[in-house]
């Protein structure tokens, strides 16, 4: 699958632009995953504090 993605990027008329947009997409996805994980962690901590307190 990764080979197909790289191949599509190389066949694209402007691989640099494609790589830039691909990198931006990955960065946004990572930010969403990390942000979501942080929110879930904070929520779980507040829940356990409420249960213990």
Number of C-alpha atoms within 10 A of each C-alpha: 6 7 8 9 10 13 11 13 17 14 10 13 10 10 14 12 12 15 15 11 12 13 12 12 12 12 12 12 12 12 12 12 12 12 12 12 12 12 12 12 12 11 12 12 12 12 12 10 10 9 8 7 6
